[in-house]
Amino acid sequence: MVSQGAASSTPPSSFISHQWIHDAFLSFRGEDTRNNFTAHLSNALRQKGINSYIDDDLIRGEEISPGLLEAIEGSRISIIIFSQNYASSTWCLEELIKILECKETKGQVVLPVFYKIDPSEVRHQRKSVGEALAKLEAKTKDDAKLQRWKTALTEAANLSGWHLTEK
C-alpha cells in the first residue's frame, strides 16, 4: 500500500508521457546578452546536439506572444539568463512566470544563470533589479502583476544555478 505522502511526491503521468519540442528554452534580455553570452551558449548547446529555442524570429509587442508561450511549454529545460536589465523587461518577467508554472505543472527543469549580476540582487530585488521594478510599478499600476513578478524573481533566484562574473 502506498502512503499519501509517497503518492504526492510522484510526478503525474503527464510528466513522464510529455513530448518535448525543444530540449532547452533560453530566457534572456537581448540588449544584455543576445550577441555575447547567449549566442555562445546557444552555439555550444547546438554543437552538443541540444535543440535550444531562442526568440530571434518573434516580433516584440506589448504582450508575450502565444508562440513564445508554446515554446516555453514545449521545452524540457528552461535556462534563465539573469542580467542587469532582465527585470526591466515585462516580456522577460512574463516568460519567467510561465517558466516557473511549467516547472510546477510539467516537471520542466529550470536552470538560472546569473550573468554579471549577483543572485542576491535578483532574490531580494536590489540595485538594478529593484530600480527596474520601481520603474515598472510606476508604469503598470497593477499591484498583483508586480507582486507575481517579484515572487517569480525570488523563486527563480533561490534555485541552484551558476553565477558568472567578469574576470
Phi and psi in radians as a Rosetta constraint file:
Dihedral C 1 N 2 CA 2 C 2 CIRCULARHARMONIC -1.644 0.35
Dihedral N 2 CA 2 C 2 N 3 CIRCULARHARMONIC 2.297 0.35
Dihedral C 2 N 3 CA 3 C 3 CIRCULARHARMONIC -1.315 0.35
Dihedral N 3 CA 3 C 3 N 4 CIRCULARHARMONIC 2.772 0.35
Dihedral C 3 N 4 CA 4 C 4 CIRCULARHARMONIC -1.023 0.35
Dihedral N 4 CA 4 C 4 N 5 CIRCULARHARMONIC -0.733 0.35
Dihedral C 4 N 5 CA 5 C 5 CIRCULARHARMONIC -1.093 0.35
Dihedral N 5 CA 5 C 5 N 6 CIRCULARHARMONIC -0.727 0.35
Dihedral C 5 N 6 CA 6 C 6 CIRCULARHARMONIC -1.169 0.35
Dihedral N 6 CA 6 C 6 N 7 CIRCULARHARMONIC -0.676 0.35
Dihedral C 6 N 7 CA 7 C 7 CIRCULARHARMONIC -1.144 0.35
Dihedral N 7 CA 7 C 7 N 8 CIRCULARHARMONIC -0.653 0.35
Dihedral C 7 N 8 CA 8 C 8 CIRCULARHARMONIC -1.265 0.35
Dihedral N 8 CA 8 C 8 N 9 CIRCULARHARMONIC -0.357 0.35
Dihedral C 8 N 9 CA 9 C 9 CIRCULARHARMONIC -1.524 0.35
Dihedral N 9 CA 9 C 9 N 10 CIRCULARHARMONIC -0.174 0.35
Dihedral C 9 N 10 CA 10 C 10 CIRCULARHARMONIC -1.405 0.35
Dihedral N 10 CA 10 C 10 N 11 CIRCULARHARMONIC 2.266 0.35
Dihedral C 10 N 11 CA 11 C 11 CIRCULARHARMONIC -1.144 0.35
Dihedral N 11 CA 11 C 11 N 12 CIRCULARHARMONIC 2.561 0.35
Dihedral C 11 N 12 CA 12 C 12 CIRCULARHARMONIC -1.023 0.35
Dihedral N 12 CA 12 C 12 N 13 CIRCULARHARMONIC 2.737 0.35
Dihedral C 12 N 13 CA 13 C 13 CIRCULARHARMONIC -1.057 0.35
Dihedral N 13 CA 13 C 13 N 14 CIRCULARHARMONIC -0.417 0.35
Dihedral C 13 N 14 CA 14 C 14 CIRCULARHARMONIC -1.107 0.35
Dihedral N 14 CA 14 C 14 N 15 CIRCULARHARMONIC -0.477 0.35
Dihedral C 14 N 15 CA 15 C 15 CIRCULARHARMONIC -1.124 0.35
Dihedral N 15 CA 15 C 15 N 16 CIRCULARHARMONIC -0.744 0.35
Dihedral C 15 N 16 CA 16 C 16 CIRCULARHARMONIC -1.306 0.35
Dihedral N 16 CA 16 C 16 N 17 CIRCULARHARMONIC -0.724 0.35
Dihedral C 16 N 17 CA 17 C 17 CIRCULARHARMONIC -1.583 0.35
Dihedral N 17 CA 17 C 17 N 18 CIRCULARHARMONIC -0.055 0.35
Dihedral C 17 N 18 CA 18 C 18 CIRCULARHARMONIC -1.106 0.35
Dihedral N 18 CA 18 C 18 N 19 CIRCULARHARMONIC 2.330 0.35
Dihedral C 18 N 19 CA 19 C 19 CIRCULARHARMONIC -1.687 0.35
Dihedral N 19 CA 19 C 19 N 20 CIRCULARHARMONIC 2.020 0.35
Dihedral C 19 N 20 CA 20 C 20 CIRCULARHARMONIC -1.496 0.35
Dihedral N 20 CA 20 C 20 N 21 CIRCULARHARMONIC 2.443 0.35
Dihedral C 20 N 21 CA 21 C 21 CIRCULARHARMONIC -1.552 0.35
Dihedral N 21 CA 21 C 21 N 22 CIRCULARHARMONIC -0.690 0.35
Dihedral C 21 N 22 CA 22 C 22 CIRCULARHARMONIC -2.145 0.35
Dihedral N 22 CA 22 C 22 N 23 CIRCULARHARMONIC 2.626 0.35
Dihedral C 22 N 23 CA 23 C 23 CIRCULARHARMONIC -1.298 0.35
Dihedral N 23 CA 23 C 23 N 24 CIRCULARHARMONIC -0.720 0.35
Dihedral C 23 N 24 CA 24 C 24 CIRCULARHARMONIC -2.505 0.35
Dihedral N 24 CA 24 C 24 N 25 CIRCULARHARMONIC 2.475 0.35
Dihedral C 24 N 25 CA 25 C 25 CIRCULARHARMONIC -1.914 0.35
Dihedral N 25 CA 25 C 25 N 26 CIRCULARHARMONIC 2.280 0.35
Dihedral C 25 N 26 CA 26 C 26 CIRCULARHARMONIC -1.823 0.35
Dihedral N 26 CA 26 C 26 N 27 CIRCULARHARMONIC 2.071 0.35
Dihedral C 26 N 27 CA 27 C 27 CIRCULARHARMONIC -1.832 0.35
Dihedral N 27 CA 27 C 27 N 28 CIRCULARHARMONIC 2.139 0.35
Dihedral C 27 N 28 CA 28 C 28 CIRCULARHARMONIC -2.743 0.35
Dihedral N 28 CA 28 C 28 N 29 CIRCULARHARMONIC 2.825 0.35
Dihedral C 28 N 29 CA 29 C 29 CIRCULARHARMONIC -1.634 0.35
Dihedral N 29 CA 29 C 29 N 30 CIRCULARHARMONIC 1.942 0.35
Dihedral C 29 N 30 CA 30 C 30 CIRCULARHARMONIC -0.910 0.35
Dihedral N 30 CA 30 C 30 N 31 CIRCULARHARMONIC -0.791 0.35
Dihedral C 30 N 31 CA 31 C 31 CIRCULARHARMONIC -1.128 0.35
Dihedral N 31 CA 31 C 31 N 32 CIRCULARHARMONIC -0.409 0.35
Dihedral C 31 N 32 CA 32 C 32 CIRCULARHARMONIC -1.563 0.35
Dihedral N 32 CA 32 C 32 N 33 CIRCULARHARMONIC -0.723 0.35
Dihedral C 32 N 33 CA 33 C 33 CIRCULARHARMONIC -2.321 0.35
Dihedral N 33 CA 33 C 33 N 34 CIRCULARHARMONIC -0.103 0.35
Dihedral C 33 N 34 CA 34 C 34 CIRCULARHARMONIC -0.951 0.35
Dihedral N 34 CA 34 C 34 N 35 CIRCULARHARMONIC -0.811 0.35
Dihedral C 34 N 35 CA 35 C 35 CIRCULARHARMONIC -1.662 0.35
Dihedral N 35 CA 35 C 35 N 36 CIRCULARHARMONIC 0.146 0.35
Dihedral C 35 N 36 CA 36 C 36 CIRCULARHARMONIC -2.308 0.35
Dihedral N 36 CA 36 C 36 N 37 CIRCULARHARMONIC -1.692 0.35
Dihedral C 36 N 37 CA 37 C 37 CIRCULARHARMONIC -0.989 0.35
Dihedral N 37 CA 37 C 37 N 38 CIRCULARHARMONIC -0.857 0.35
Dihedral C 37 N 38 CA 38 C 38 CIRCULARHARMONIC -1.110 0.35
Dihedral N 38 CA 38 C 38 N 39 CIRCULARHARMONIC -0.712 0.35
Dihedral C 38 N 39 CA 39 C 39 CIRCULARHARMONIC -1.093 0.35
Dihedral N 39 CA 39 C 39 N 40 CIRCULARHARMONIC -0.753 0.35
Dihedral C 39 N 40 CA 40 C 40 CIRCULARHARMONIC -1.138 0.35
Dihedral N 40 CA 40 C 40 N 41 CIRCULARHARMONIC -0.746 0.35
Dihedral C 40 N 41 CA 41 C 41 CIRCULARHARMONIC -1.095 0.35
Dihedral N 41 CA 41 C 41 N 42 CIRCULARHARMONIC -0.809 0.35
Dihedral C 41 N 42 CA 42 C 42 CIRCULARHARMONIC -1.035 0.35
Dihedral N 42 CA 42 C 42 N 43 CIRCULARHARMONIC -0.777 0.35
Dihedral C 42 N 43 CA 43 C 43 CIRCULARHARMONIC -1.108 0.35
Dihedral N 43 CA 43 C 43 N 44 CIRCULARHARMONIC -0.743 0.35
Dihedral C 43 N 44 CA 44 C 44 CIRCULARHARMONIC -1.115 0.35
Dihedral N 44 CA 44 C 44 N 45 CIRCULARHARMONIC -0.721 0.35
Dihedral C 44 N 45 CA 45 C 45 CIRCULARHARMONIC -1.104 0.35
Dihedral N 45 CA 45 C 45 N 46 CIRCULARHARMONIC -0.789 0.35
Dihedral C 45 N 46 CA 46 C 46 CIRCULARHARMONIC -1.046 0.35
Dihedral N 46 CA 46 C 46 N 47 CIRCULARHARMONIC -0.735 0.35
Dihedral C 46 N 47 CA 47 C 47 CIRCULARHARMONIC -1.090 0.35
Dihedral N 47 CA 47 C 47 N 48 CIRCULARHARMONIC -0.476 0.35
Dihedral C 47 N 48 CA 48 C 48 CIRCULARHARMONIC -1.597 0.35
Dihedral N 48 CA 48 C 48 N 49 CIRCULARHARMONIC 0.108 0.35
Dihedral C 48 N 49 CA 49 C 49 CIRCULARHARMONIC 1.407 0.35
Dihedral N 49 CA 49 C 49 N 50 CIRCULARHARMONIC 0.327 0.35
Dihedral C 49 N 50 CA 50 C 50 CIRCULARHARMONIC -1.706 0.35
Dihedral N 50 CA 50 C 50 N 51 CIRCULARHARMONIC 2.082 0.35
Dihedral C 50 N 51 CA 51 C 51 CIRCULARHARMONIC -1.409 0.35
Dihedral N 51 CA 51 C 51 N 52 CIRCULARHARMONIC 1.829 0.35
Dihedral C 51 N 52 CA 52 C 52 CIRCULARHARMONIC -1.891 0.35
Dihedral N 52 CA 52 C 52 N 53 CIRCULARHARMONIC 2.597 0.35
Dihedral C 52 N 53 CA 53 C 53 CIRCULARHARMONIC -1.857 0.35
Dihedral N 53 CA 53 C 53 N 54 CIRCULARHARMONIC 2.233 0.35
Dihedral C 53 N 54 CA 54 C 54 CIRCULARHARMONIC -2.207 0.35
Dihedral N 54 CA 54 C 54 N 55 CIRCULARHARMONIC 2.467 0.35
Dihedral C 54 N 55 CA 55 C 55 CIRCULARHARMONIC -1.418 0.35
Dihedral N 55 CA 55 C 55 N 56 CIRCULARHARMONIC 0.563 0.35
Dihedral C 55 N 56 CA 56 C 56 CIRCULARHARMONIC -0.964 0.35
Dihedral N 56 CA 56 C 56 N 57 CIRCULARHARMONIC -0.637 0.35
Dihedral C 56 N 57 CA 57 C 57 CIRCULARHARMONIC -1.630 0.35
Dihedral N 57 CA 57 C 57 N 58 CIRCULARHARMONIC -0.060 0.35
Dihedral C 57 N 58 CA 58 C 58 CIRCULARHARMONIC -1.515 0.35
Dihedral N 58 CA 58 C 58 N 59 CIRCULARHARMONIC 2.495 0.35
Dihedral C 58 N 59 CA 59 C 59 CIRCULARHARMONIC -1.477 0.35
Dihedral N 59 CA 59 C 59 N 60 CIRCULARHARMONIC 2.261 0.35
Dihedral C 59 N 60 CA 60 C 60 CIRCULARHARMONIC -1.292 0.35
Dihedral N 60 CA 60 C 60 N 61 CIRCULARHARMONIC 2.465 0.35
Dihedral C 60 N 61 CA 61 C 61 CIRCULARHARMONIC -2.519 0.35
Dihedral N 61 CA 61 C 61 N 62 CIRCULARHARMONIC -2.951 0.35
Dihedral C 61 N 62 CA 62 C 62 CIRCULARHARMONIC -1.255 0.35
Dihedral N 62 CA 62 C 62 N 63 CIRCULARHARMONIC -0.602 0.35
Dihedral C 62 N 63 CA 63 C 63 CIRCULARHARMONIC -2.044 0.35
Dihedral N 63 CA 63 C 63 N 64 CIRCULARHARMONIC 2.682 0.35
Dihedral C 63 N 64 CA 64 C 64 CIRCULARHARMONIC -1.138 0.35
Dihedral N 64 CA 64 C 64 N 65 CIRCULARHARMONIC 2.407 0.35
Dihedral C 64 N 65 CA 65 C 65 CIRCULARHARMONIC -1.397 0.35
Dihedral N 65 CA 65 C 65 N 66 CIRCULARHARMONIC 2.656 0.35
Dihedral C 65 N 66 CA 66 C 66 CIRCULARHARMONIC -1.033 0.35
Dihedral N 66 CA 66 C 66 N 67 CIRCULARHARMONIC -0.603 0.35
Dihedral C 66 N 67 CA 67 C 67 CIRCULARHARMONIC -1.090 0.35
Dihedral N 67 CA 67 C 67 N 68 CIRCULARHARMONIC -0.666 0.35
Dihedral C 67 N 68 CA 68 C 68 CIRCULARHARMONIC -1.230 0.35
Dihedral N 68 CA 68 C 68 N 69 CIRCULARHARMONIC -0.700 0.35
Dihedral C 68 N 69 CA 69 C 69 CIRCULARHARMONIC -1.080 0.35
Dihedral N 69 CA 69 C 69 N 70 CIRCULARHARMONIC -0.695 0.35
Dihedral C 69 N 70 CA 70 C 70 CIRCULARHARMONIC -1.137 0.35
Dihedral N 70 CA 70 C 70 N 71 CIRCULARHARMONIC -0.665 0.35
Dihedral C 70 N 71 CA 71 C 71 CIRCULARHARMONIC -1.123 0.35
Dihedral N 71 CA 71 C 71 N 72 CIRCULARHARMONIC -0.688 0.35
Dihedral C 71 N 72 CA 72 C 72 CIRCULARHARMONIC -1.120 0.35
Dihedral N 72 CA 72 C 72 N 73 CIRCULARHARMONIC -0.859 0.35
Dihedral C 72 N 73 CA 73 C 73 CIRCULARHARMONIC -1.061 0.35
Dihedral N 73 CA 73 C 73 N 74 CIRCULARHARMONIC -0.548 0.35
Dihedral C 73 N 74 CA 74 C 74 CIRCULARHARMONIC -1.588 0.35
Dihedral N 74 CA 74 C 74 N 75 CIRCULARHARMONIC 0.206 0.35
Dihedral C 74 N 75 CA 75 C 75 CIRCULARHARMONIC -1.869 0.35
Dihedral N 75 CA 75 C 75 N 76 CIRCULARHARMONIC 2.377 0.35
Dihedral C 75 N 76 CA 76 C 76 CIRCULARHARMONIC -1.197 0.35
Dihedral N 76 CA 76 C 76 N 77 CIRCULARHARMONIC -0.658 0.35
Dihedral C 76 N 77 CA 77 C 77 CIRCULARHARMONIC -2.292 0.35
Dihedral N 77 CA 77 C 77 N 78 CIRCULARHARMONIC 2.498 0.35
Dihedral C 77 N 78 CA 78 C 78 CIRCULARHARMONIC -2.033 0.35
Dihedral N 78 CA 78 C 78 N 79 CIRCULARHARMONIC 2.286 0.35
Dihedral C 78 N 79 CA 79 C 79 CIRCULARHARMONIC -1.914 0.35
Dihedral N 79 CA 79 C 79 N 80 CIRCULARHARMONIC 2.020 0.35
Dihedral C 79 N 80 CA 80 C 80 CIRCULARHARMONIC -1.717 0.35
Dihedral N 80 CA 80 C 80 N 81 CIRCULARHARMONIC 2.077 0.35
Dihedral C 80 N 81 CA 81 C 81 CIRCULARHARMONIC -1.778 0.35
Dihedral N 81 CA 81 C 81 N 82 CIRCULARHARMONIC 1.642 0.35
Dihedral C 81 N 82 CA 82 C 82 CIRCULARHARMONIC -1.313 0.35
Dihedral N 82 CA 82 C 82 N 83 CIRCULARHARMONIC 2.377 0.35
Dihedral C 82 N 83 CA 83 C 83 CIRCULARHARMONIC -2.527 0.35
Dihedral N 83 CA 83 C 83 N 84 CIRCULARHARMONIC 3.134 0.35
Dihedral C 83 N 84 CA 84 C 84 CIRCULARHARMONIC -0.940 0.35
Dihedral N 84 CA 84 C 84 N 85 CIRCULARHARMONIC -0.677 0.35
Dihedral C 84 N 85 CA 85 C 85 CIRCULARHARMONIC -1.856 0.35
Dihedral N 85 CA 85 C 85 N 86 CIRCULARHARMONIC 0.142 0.35
Dihedral C 85 N 86 CA 86 C 86 CIRCULARHARMONIC -0.961 0.35
Dihedral N 86 CA 86 C 86 N 87 CIRCULARHARMONIC -0.839 0.35
Dihedral C 86 N 87 CA 87 C 87 CIRCULARHARMONIC -1.303 0.35
Dihedral N 87 CA 87 C 87 N 88 CIRCULARHARMONIC -0.113 0.35
Dihedral C 87 N 88 CA 88 C 88 CIRCULARHARMONIC -1.470 0.35
Dihedral N 88 CA 88 C 88 N 89 CIRCULARHARMONIC -0.109 0.35
Dihedral C 88 N 89 CA 89 C 89 CIRCULARHARMONIC -1.835 0.35
Dihedral N 89 CA 89 C 89 N 90 CIRCULARHARMONIC 2.024 0.35
Dihedral C 89 N 90 CA 90 C 90 CIRCULARHARMONIC -1.099 0.35
Dihedral N 90 CA 90 C 90 N 91 CIRCULARHARMONIC -0.547 0.35
Dihedral C 90 N 91 CA 91 C 91 CIRCULARHARMONIC -1.034 0.35
Dihedral N 91 CA 91 C 91 N 92 CIRCULARHARMONIC -0.882 0.35
Dihedral C 91 N 92 CA 92 C 92 CIRCULARHARMONIC -1.077 0.35
Dihedral N 92 CA 92 C 92 N 93 CIRCULARHARMONIC -0.727 0.35
Dihedral C 92 N 93 CA 93 C 93 CIRCULARHARMONIC -1.155 0.35
Dihedral N 93 CA 93 C 93 N 94 CIRCULARHARMONIC -0.649 0.35
Dihedral C 93 N 94 CA 94 C 94 CIRCULARHARMONIC -1.217 0.35
Dihedral N 94 CA 94 C 94 N 95 CIRCULARHARMONIC -0.655 0.35
Dihedral C 94 N 95 CA 95 C 95 CIRCULARHARMONIC -1.014 0.35
Dihedral N 95 CA 95 C 95 N 96 CIRCULARHARMONIC -0.799 0.35
Dihedral C 95 N 96 CA 96 C 96 CIRCULARHARMONIC -1.027 0.35
Dihedral N 96 CA 96 C 96 N 97 CIRCULARHARMONIC -0.776 0.35
Dihedral C 96 N 97 CA 97 C 97 CIRCULARHARMONIC -1.059 0.35
Dihedral N 97 CA 97 C 97 N 98 CIRCULARHARMONIC -0.780 0.35
Dihedral C 97 N 98 CA 98 C 98 CIRCULARHARMONIC -1.128 0.35
Dihedral N 98 CA 98 C 98 N 99 CIRCULARHARMONIC -0.717 0.35
Dihedral C 98 N 99 CA 99 C 99 CIRCULARHARMONIC -1.039 0.35
Dihedral N 99 CA 99 C 99 N 100 CIRCULARHARMONIC -0.813 0.35
Dihedral C 99 N 100 CA 100 C 100 CIRCULARHARMONIC -1.187 0.35
Dihedral N 100 CA 100 C 100 N 101 CIRCULARHARMONIC -0.569 0.35
Dihedral C 100 N 101 CA 101 C 101 CIRCULARHARMONIC -1.107 0.35
Dihedral N 101 CA 101 C 101 N 102 CIRCULARHARMONIC -0.765 0.35
Dihedral C 101 N 102 CA 102 C 102 CIRCULARHARMONIC -1.178 0.35
Dihedral N 102 CA 102 C 102 N 103 CIRCULARHARMONIC -0.524 0.35
Dihedral C 102 N 103 CA 103 C 103 CIRCULARHARMONIC -1.053 0.35
Dihedral N 103 CA 103 C 103 N 104 CIRCULARHARMONIC -0.765 0.35
Dihedral C 103 N 104 CA 104 C 104 CIRCULARHARMONIC -1.331 0.35
Dihedral N 104 CA 104 C 104 N 105 CIRCULARHARMONIC -0.743 0.35
Dihedral C 104 N 105 CA 105 C 105 CIRCULARHARMONIC -1.594 0.35
Dihedral N 105 CA 105 C 105 N 106 CIRCULARHARMONIC -0.468 0.35
Dihedral C 105 N 106 CA 106 C 106 CIRCULARHARMONIC -2.069 0.35
Dihedral N 106 CA 106 C 106 N 107 CIRCULARHARMONIC -0.024 0.35
Dihedral C 106 N 107 CA 107 C 107 CIRCULARHARMONIC 1.276 0.35
Dihedral N 107 CA 107 C 107 N 108 CIRCULARHARMONIC 0.370 0.35
Dihedral C 107 N 108 CA 108 C 108 CIRCULARHARMONIC -1.098 0.35
Dihedral N 108 CA 108 C 108 N 109 CIRCULARHARMONIC 2.415 0.35
Dihedral C 108 N 109 CA 109 C 109 CIRCULARHARMONIC -1.450 0.35
Dihedral N 109 CA 109 C 109 N 110 CIRCULARHARMONIC 2.314 0.35
Dihedral C 109 N 110 CA 110 C 110 CIRCULARHARMONIC -2.083 0.35
Dihedral N 110 CA 110 C 110 N 111 CIRCULARHARMONIC 2.163 0.35
Dihedral C 110 N 111 CA 111 C 111 CIRCULARHARMONIC -2.120 0.35
Dihedral N 111 CA 111 C 111 N 112 CIRCULARHARMONIC 1.915 0.35
Dihedral C 111 N 112 CA 112 C 112 CIRCULARHARMONIC -1.473 0.35
Dihedral N 112 CA 112 C 112 N 113 CIRCULARHARMONIC 2.476 0.35
Dihedral C 112 N 113 CA 113 C 113 CIRCULARHARMONIC -2.124 0.35
Dihedral N 113 CA 113 C 113 N 114 CIRCULARHARMONIC 2.211 0.35
Dihedral C 113 N 114 CA 114 C 114 CIRCULARHARMONIC -1.796 0.35
Dihedral N 114 CA 114 C 114 N 115 CIRCULARHARMONIC 1.729 0.35
Dihedral C 114 N 115 CA 115 C 115 CIRCULARHARMONIC -1.669 0.35
Dihedral N 115 CA 115 C 115 N 116 CIRCULARHARMONIC 1.850 0.35
Dihedral C 115 N 116 CA 116 C 116 CIRCULARHARMONIC 1.009 0.35
Dihedral N 116 CA 116 C 116 N 117 CIRCULARHARMONIC 0.576 0.35
Dihedral C 116 N 117 CA 117 C 117 CIRCULARHARMONIC -2.572 0.35
Dihedral N 117 CA 117 C 117 N 118 CIRCULARHARMONIC 2.437 0.35
Dihedral C 117 N 118 CA 118 C 118 CIRCULARHARMONIC -1.330 0.35
Dihedral N 118 CA 118 C 118 N 119 CIRCULARHARMONIC 2.365 0.35
Dihedral C 118 N 119 CA 119 C 119 CIRCULARHARMONIC -0.951 0.35
Dihedral N 119 CA 119 C 119 N 120 CIRCULARHARMONIC -0.578 0.35
Dihedral C 119 N 120 CA 120 C 120 CIRCULARHARMONIC -1.161 0.35
Dihedral N 120 CA 120 C 120 N 121 CIRCULARHARMONIC -0.485 0.35
Dihedral C 120 N 121 CA 121 C 121 CIRCULARHARMONIC -1.157 0.35
Dihedral N 121 CA 121 C 121 N 122 CIRCULARHARMONIC -0.627 0.35
Dihedral C 121 N 122 CA 122 C 122 CIRCULARHARMONIC -1.324 0.35
Dihedral N 122 CA 122 C 122 N 123 CIRCULARHARMONIC -0.845 0.35
Dihedral C 122 N 123 CA 123 C 123 CIRCULARHARMONIC -1.006 0.35
Dihedral N 123 CA 123 C 123 N 124 CIRCULARHARMONIC -0.765 0.35
Dihedral C 123 N 124 CA 124 C 124 CIRCULARHARMONIC -1.856 0.35
Dihedral N 124 CA 124 C 124 N 125 CIRCULARHARMONIC 0.147 0.35
Dihedral C 124 N 125 CA 125 C 125 CIRCULARHARMONIC 0.877 0.35
Dihedral N 125 CA 125 C 125 N 126 CIRCULARHARMONIC 0.993 0.35
Dihedral C 125 N 126 CA 126 C 126 CIRCULARHARMONIC -1.912 0.35
Dihedral N 126 CA 126 C 126 N 127 CIRCULARHARMONIC 2.940 0.35
Dihedral C 126 N 127 CA 127 C 127 CIRCULARHARMONIC 0.906 0.35
Dihedral N 127 CA 127 C 127 N 128 CIRCULARHARMONIC -2.236 0.35
Dihedral C 127 N 128 CA 128 C 128 CIRCULARHARMONIC -1.065 0.35
Dihedral N 128 CA 128 C 128 N 129 CIRCULARHARMONIC -0.591 0.35
Dihedral C 128 N 129 CA 129 C 129 CIRCULARHARMONIC -1.196 0.35
Dihedral N 129 CA 129 C 129 N 130 CIRCULARHARMONIC -0.804 0.35
Dihedral C 129 N 130 CA 130 C 130 CIRCULARHARMONIC -1.096 0.35
Dihedral N 130 CA 130 C 130 N 131 CIRCULARHARMONIC -0.722 0.35
Dihedral C 130 N 131 CA 131 C 131 CIRCULARHARMONIC -1.102 0.35
Dihedral N 131 CA 131 C 131 N 132 CIRCULARHARMONIC -0.745 0.35
Dihedral C 131 N 132 CA 132 C 132 CIRCULARHARMONIC -1.104 0.35
Dihedral N 132 CA 132 C 132 N 133 CIRCULARHARMONIC -0.761 0.35
Dihedral C 132 N 133 CA 133 C 133 CIRCULARHARMONIC -1.157 0.35
Dihedral N 133 CA 133 C 133 N 134 CIRCULARHARMONIC -0.617 0.35
Dihedral C 133 N 134 CA 134 C 134 CIRCULARHARMONIC -1.104 0.35
Dihedral N 134 CA 134 C 134 N 135 CIRCULARHARMONIC -0.714 0.35
Dihedral C 134 N 135 CA 135 C 135 CIRCULARHARMONIC -1.155 0.35
Dihedral N 135 CA 135 C 135 N 136 CIRCULARHARMONIC -0.722 0.35
Dihedral C 135 N 136 CA 136 C 136 CIRCULARHARMONIC -1.157 0.35
Dihedral N 136 CA 136 C 136 N 137 CIRCULARHARMONIC -0.624 0.35
Dihedral C 136 N 137 CA 137 C 137 CIRCULARHARMONIC -1.078 0.35
Dihedral N 137 CA 137 C 137 N 138 CIRCULARHARMONIC -0.712 0.35
Dihedral C 137 N 138 CA 138 C 138 CIRCULARHARMONIC -1.162 0.35
Dihedral N 138 CA 138 C 138 N 139 CIRCULARHARMONIC -0.575 0.35
Dihedral C 138 N 139 CA 139 C 139 CIRCULARHARMONIC -1.416 0.35
Dihedral N 139 CA 139 C 139 N 140 CIRCULARHARMONIC -0.785 0.35
Dihedral C 139 N 140 CA 140 C 140 CIRCULARHARMONIC -1.422 0.35
Dihedral N 140 CA 140 C 140 N 141 CIRCULARHARMONIC -0.653 0.35
Dihedral C 140 N 141 CA 141 C 141 CIRCULARHARMONIC 0.990 0.35
Dihedral N 141 CA 141 C 141 N 142 CIRCULARHARMONIC 0.423 0.35
Dihedral C 141 N 142 CA 142 C 142 CIRCULARHARMONIC -2.042 0.35
Dihedral N 142 CA 142 C 142 N 143 CIRCULARHARMONIC 1.662 0.35
Dihedral C 142 N 143 CA 143 C 143 CIRCULARHARMONIC -1.086 0.35
Dihedral N 143 CA 143 C 143 N 144 CIRCULARHARMONIC -0.661 0.35
Dihedral C 143 N 144 CA 144 C 144 CIRCULARHARMONIC -1.136 0.35
Dihedral N 144 CA 144 C 144 N 145 CIRCULARHARMONIC -0.752 0.35
Dihedral C 144 N 145 CA 145 C 145 CIRCULARHARMONIC -1.135 0.35
Dihedral N 145 CA 145 C 145 N 146 CIRCULARHARMONIC -0.766 0.35
Dihedral C 145 N 146 CA 146 C 146 CIRCULARHARMONIC -1.055 0.35
Dihedral N 146 CA 146 C 146 N 147 CIRCULARHARMONIC -0.735 0.35
Dihedral C 146 N 147 CA 147 C 147 CIRCULARHARMONIC -1.139 0.35
Dihedral N 147 CA 147 C 147 N 148 CIRCULARHARMONIC -0.670 0.35
Dihedral C 147 N 148 CA 148 C 148 CIRCULARHARMONIC -1.081 0.35
Dihedral N 148 CA 148 C 148 N 149 CIRCULARHARMONIC -0.722 0.35
Dihedral C 148 N 149 CA 149 C 149 CIRCULARHARMONIC -1.103 0.35
Dihedral N 149 CA 149 C 149 N 150 CIRCULARHARMONIC -0.802 0.35
Dihedral C 149 N 150 CA 150 C 150 CIRCULARHARMONIC -1.090 0.35
Dihedral N 150 CA 150 C 150 N 151 CIRCULARHARMONIC -0.777 0.35
Dihedral C 150 N 151 CA 151 C 151 CIRCULARHARMONIC -1.082 0.35
Dihedral N 151 CA 151 C 151 N 152 CIRCULARHARMONIC -0.737 0.35
Dihedral C 151 N 152 CA 152 C 152 CIRCULARHARMONIC -1.127 0.35
Dihedral N 152 CA 152 C 152 N 153 CIRCULARHARMONIC -0.738 0.35
Dihedral C 152 N 153 CA 153 C 153 CIRCULARHARMONIC -1.063 0.35
Dihedral N 153 CA 153 C 153 N 154 CIRCULARHARMONIC -0.786 0.35
Dihedral C 153 N 154 CA 154 C 154 CIRCULARHARMONIC -1.108 0.35
Dihedral N 154 CA 154 C 154 N 155 CIRCULARHARMONIC -0.816 0.35
Dihedral C 154 N 155 CA 155 C 155 CIRCULARHARMONIC -1.055 0.35
Dihedral N 155 CA 155 C 155 N 156 CIRCULARHARMONIC -0.810 0.35
Dihedral C 155 N 156 CA 156 C 156 CIRCULARHARMONIC -1.167 0.35
Dihedral N 156 CA 156 C 156 N 157 CIRCULARHARMONIC -0.666 0.35
Dihedral C 156 N 157 CA 157 C 157 CIRCULARHARMONIC -1.221 0.35
Dihedral N 157 CA 157 C 157 N 158 CIRCULARHARMONIC -0.340 0.35
Dihedral C 157 N 158 CA 158 C 158 CIRCULARHARMONIC -1.471 0.35
Dihedral N 158 CA 158 C 158 N 159 CIRCULARHARMONIC -0.141 0.35
Dihedral C 158 N 159 CA 159 C 159 CIRCULARHARMONIC -1.366 0.35
Dihedral N 159 CA 159 C 159 N 160 CIRCULARHARMONIC 2.670 0.35
Dihedral C 159 N 160 CA 160 C 160 CIRCULARHARMONIC -1.215 0.35
Dihedral N 160 CA 160 C 160 N 161 CIRCULARHARMONIC 2.302 0.35
Dihedral C 160 N 161 CA 161 C 161 CIRCULARHARMONIC -2.770 0.35
Dihedral N 161 CA 161 C 161 N 162 CIRCULARHARMONIC -2.676 0.35
Dihedral C 161 N 162 CA 162 C 162 CIRCULARHARMONIC -2.138 0.35
Dihedral N 162 CA 162 C 162 N 163 CIRCULARHARMONIC 2.451 0.35
Dihedral C 162 N 163 CA 163 C 163 CIRCULARHARMONIC -1.982 0.35
Dihedral N 163 CA 163 C 163 N 164 CIRCULARHARMONIC 1.937 0.35
Dihedral C 163 N 164 CA 164 C 164 CIRCULARHARMONIC -1.877 0.35
Dihedral N 164 CA 164 C 164 N 165 CIRCULARHARMONIC 2.156 0.35
Dihedral C 164 N 165 CA 165 C 165 CIRCULARHARMONIC -2.032 0.35
Dihedral N 165 CA 165 C 165 N 166 CIRCULARHARMONIC 2.882 0.35
Dihedral C 165 N 166 CA 166 C 166 CIRCULARHARMONIC -1.241 0.35
Dihedral N 166 CA 166 C 166 N 167 CIRCULARHARMONIC 2.418 0.35
